[in-house]
Amino acid sequence: MPDHYTLCGIFFSALIALVALYNFVFARKSHIVSSAASPQCMNSITTASGECRSPDSSGEVDVIIVGAGVAGSALAHTLGKDGRRVHVIERDLSEPDRIVGELLQPGGYLKLIELGLEDCVKEIDAQQVFGYALYKDGENTRLPYPLEKFHSDVSGRSFHNGRFIQRMREKAASLPNVHLKEGTVTSLLEENGTIKGVHYKTKDGQEFSAYAPLTIVCDGCFSNLRRSLCNPKVDVPSCFVGLILENCELPYANHGHVILADPSPILFYPISSTEIRCLVDVPGQKVPSVSNGEMSKYLKTVVAPQVPSELYEAFIAAVDKGNIRTMPNRSMPAAPYPTPGALLMGDAFNMRHPLTGGGMTVALSDIVVLRNLLKPLRDLNDSHTLCKYLESFYTLRKPVAATINTLAGALYKVFSASPDKARSEMRQACFDYLSLGGVFSEGPISLLSGLNPRPLSLVLHFFAVAIYGVGRLLIPFPSPNRAWIGARLISSASGIIFPIIKAEGVRQMFFPATVPAYYRTPPSKQE
Ligand SMILES: Cc1cc2nc3c(=O)[nH]c(=O)nc-3n(C[C@H](O)[C@H](O)[C@H](O)COP(=O)(O)OP(=O)(O)OC[C@H]3O[C@@H](n4cnc5c(N)ncnc54)[C@H](O)[C@@H]3O)c2cc1C
């Protein structure tokens, strides 16, 4: 008896040929509209700067931001530019040295432009990224970002995460109304269900309290503060092992490289003019020990033979050099408890597998949504009304965020090796489908790059891959065994994508306009 995910899969597969044709035509039209609109967005930011400052607000500070990573520092600059008095509390203001957040998708770069932060990728030896190269079993295919309709400056950017963050922190701190302070927030201050501020400790052990009508928590993937603000269901499907390759060239310059390796993908991309980041995915929550040499052995014996020959020597040299870092890959759907006086942003709020490099794009896109919602508000002091109004944030962000999140989770499963014949057929079908070029690569890469993150397009391409896989099995010589594998392929594809969509929220993702919060108007306008 087929389960309900399988039935949904069969339904989608049956509809797909018809709808896909319509969708491709529609996608092209809307793509042109959105690209033409982007320069206007840039202008509106410049002219609106400083508009929202409440001249008669009672407190010293309008907004407290906890954490000045990617989300916190971009948000501090954005709200500061809109005239808010912002107090940022960051645990460590020195330059971070991490293996996360190093490739910003072009969709994220467009958001950076919208926020007026595009100069933060300048002077840090950031590299332009123009697309991906996908490798499987000795074959490879190039998947360029569809950038033709954008300004020549628009592309992905890859860099040292710490350098990017420092640039954003400096830019935020250059505003007179933004105050950055080093300290660790230890708790949120709550009164009758409303968050009034935070309690924090400085490095020399002094303790302070800070108060503001709105506290935005951006304390990242290991957040200690999110517990009271959301229902965190964190999944850790794998870990990334990070290395830096030197003195070598990528086979495709200025491209991300994804190797569909066994047991799971390996990534390469430039992070400066002389360094290439390699991230090796290791399934599960435990990685071989770095200290006792197991990791080096694993990288040399299991991973190295699957690395493109052009990178092999540099890979071995990087392993021998020994600067091996690891990081858990977490995913967590957004499940907020709307709380007066507080909001979560960035990884503290929502995470997805980093395979597709979507985290910073989602964080920056969320900041644009929030900024637009807050802009007309003069006063943030009525926490309950503000909280009700900001419920629309959770719906307005969904189509973009959920598309990027779902793609990341689904692609990670499809790109990982499996002993199941149906899963390995799906993996091969995905590689071959993307290799077809034209709309078959442009659609998925538009989703991944954040240039056109539309939920329906995601579902259609996902099932188009599944149908393509079934077609390859049945044409030209169908057999009962091949038909059975095809049926299991559809079932397995459904079992991958529908649970992720369910966790994201079907209604908010596909029908946001039916959610009442979508239409909330700013409280000041209601008055
Ligand atoms: C291995 C890996 C690779 C990734 N690669 C990419 C990629 O290529 N592209 C991409 O877009 N995304 C990538 N991501 C995701 C991306 O890194 C995150 O989405 C992004 O960094 C989220 O920004 P954030 O501001 O929420 O968190 P962070 O950038 O982690 O910032 C959190 C900040 O809060 C501070 N902080 C924490 N606790 C406290 C406290 N109690 N008090 C005060 N301050 C505090 C921290 O010091 C830190 O500065 C990757 C993730 C992983 C795990």
The ligand as an SDF file (V2000), in Angstrom:
LIG
                    3D

 53 58  0  0  0  0  0  0  0  0999 V2000
   30.3170   24.1870    7.5940 C   0  0  0  0  0  0  0  0  0  0  0  0
   29.4130   25.3010    7.1680 C   0  0  0  0  0  0  0  0  0  0  0  0
   29.6500   25.9510    5.9610 C   0  0  0  0  0  0  0  0  0  0  0  0
   28.8100   26.9850    5.5570 C   0  0  0  0  0  0  0  0  0  0  0  0
   29.0210   27.5720    4.3470 N   0  0  0  0  0  0  0  0  0  0  0  0
   28.1850   28.5340    3.9210 C   0  0  0  0  0  0  0  0  0  0  0  0
   28.3810   29.1570    2.6600 C   0  0  0  0  0  0  0  0  0  0  0  0
   29.3160   28.8610    1.9290 O   0  0  0  0  0  0  0  0  0  0  0  0
   27.4840   30.1160    2.2810 N   0  0  0  0  0  0  0  0  0  0  0  0
   26.4330   30.4810    3.0650 C   0  0  0  0  0  0  0  0  0  0  0  0
   25.6540   31.3590    2.6730 O   0  0  0  0  0  0  0  0  0  0  0  0
   26.2430   29.9210    4.2730 N   0  0  0  0  0  0  0  0  0  0  0  0
   27.0830   28.9690    4.7160 C   0  0  0  0  0  0  0  0  0  0  0  0
   26.9000   28.4140    5.9460 N   0  0  0  0  0  0  0  0  0  0  0  0
   25.8470   28.9620    6.8130 C   0  0  0  0  0  0  0  0  0  0  0  0
   26.2940   30.3270    7.3480 C   0  0  0  0  0  0  0  0  0  0  0  0
   27.5520   30.2130    7.9440 O   0  0  0  0  0  0  0  0  0  0  0  0
   25.2900   30.8650    8.3520 C   0  0  0  0  0  0  0  0  0  0  0  0
   23.9960   30.8010    7.7830 O   0  0  0  0  0  0  0  0  0  0  0  0
   25.5930   32.2780    8.7730 C   0  0  0  0  0  0  0  0  0  0  0  0
   26.8870   32.3830    9.3010 O   0  0  0  0  0  0  0  0  0  0  0  0
   24.5580   32.7050    9.8200 C   0  0  0  0  0  0  0  0  0  0  0  0
   24.8980   33.9580   10.3530 O   0  0  0  0  0  0  0  0  0  0  0  0
   24.5390   34.2960   11.8790 P   0  0  0  0  0  0  0  0  0  0  0  0
   24.8310   35.7370   12.0430 O   0  0  0  0  0  0  0  0  0  0  0  0
   23.2130   33.7850   12.2230 O   0  0  0  0  0  0  0  0  0  0  0  0
   25.5610   33.4300   12.7230 O   0  0  0  0  0  0  0  0  0  0  0  0
   27.1070   33.6880   12.9050 P   0  0  0  0  0  0  0  0  0  0  0  0
   27.6930   34.2620   11.6750 O   0  0  0  0  0  0  0  0  0  0  0  0
   27.6540   32.3970   13.4080 O   0  0  0  0  0  0  0  0  0  0  0  0
   27.1930   34.7850   14.0420 O   0  0  0  0  0  0  0  0  0  0  0  0
   26.7990   34.5630   15.3700 C   0  0  0  0  0  0  0  0  0  0  0  0
   27.5300   35.5800   16.2310 C   0  0  0  0  0  0  0  0  0  0  0  0
   26.9690   35.5940   17.5240 O   0  0  0  0  0  0  0  0  0  0  0  0
   28.0110   35.6790   18.4770 C   0  0  0  0  0  0  0  0  0  0  0  0
   27.4860   35.1210   19.7360 N   0  0  0  0  0  0  0  0  0  0  0  0
   27.1280   33.8380   19.9660 C   0  0  0  0  0  0  0  0  0  0  0  0
   26.6300   33.7190   21.2170 N   0  0  0  0  0  0  0  0  0  0  0  0
   26.6760   34.9550   21.7680 C   0  0  0  0  0  0  0  0  0  0  0  0
   26.2960   35.4850   23.0360 C   0  0  0  0  0  0  0  0  0  0  0  0
   25.7660   34.7080   23.9850 N   0  0  0  0  0  0  0  0  0  0  0  0
   26.4860   36.8040   23.2830 N   0  0  0  0  0  0  0  0  0  0  0  0
   27.0100   37.6130   22.3300 C   0  0  0  0  0  0  0  0  0  0  0  0
   27.3830   37.1630   21.1180 N   0  0  0  0  0  0  0  0  0  0  0  0
   27.2060   35.8560   20.8400 C   0  0  0  0  0  0  0  0  0  0  0  0
   29.1450   34.8770   17.8690 C   0  0  0  0  0  0  0  0  0  0  0  0
   30.3890   35.2360   18.4210 O   0  0  0  0  0  0  0  0  0  0  0  0
   29.0070   35.2510   16.3910 C   0  0  0  0  0  0  0  0  0  0  0  0
   29.7850   36.3860   16.0810 O   0  0  0  0  0  0  0  0  0  0  0  0
   27.7160   27.3770    6.3770 C   0  0  0  0  0  0  0  0  0  0  0  0
   27.4920   26.7230    7.5860 C   0  0  0  0  0  0  0  0  0  0  0  0
   28.3130   25.6980    7.9710 C   0  0  0  0  0  0  0  0  0  0  0  0
   28.0390   24.9860    9.2670 C   0  0  0  0  0  0  0  0  0  0  0  0
  1  2  1  0
  2  3  1  0
  2 52  2  0
  3  4  2  0
  4  5  1  0
  4 50  1  0
  5  6  2  0
  6  7  1  0
  6 13  1  0
  7  8  2  0
  7  9  1  0
  9 10  1  0
 10 11  2  0
 10 12  1  0
 12 13  2  0
 13 14  1  0
 14 15  1  0
 14 50  1  0
 15 16  1  0
 16 17  1  0
 16 18  1  0
 18 19  1  0
 18 20  1  0
 20 21  1  0
 20 22  1  0
 22 23  1  0
 23 24  1  0
 24 25  2  0
 24 26  1  0
 24 27  1  0
 27 28  1  0
 28 29  2  0
 28 30  1  0
 28 31  1  0
 31 32  1  0
 32 33  1  0
 33 34  1  0
 33 48  1  0
 34 35  1  0
 35 36  1  0
 35 46  1  0
 36 37  1  0
 36 45  1  0
 37 38  2  0
 38 39  1  0
 39 40  1  0
 39 45  2  0
 40 41  1  0
 40 42  2  0
 42 43  1  0
 43 44  2  0
 44 45  1  0
 46 47  1  0
 46 48  1  0
 48 49  1  0
 50 51  2  0
 51 52  1  0
 52 53  1  0
M  END
$$$$
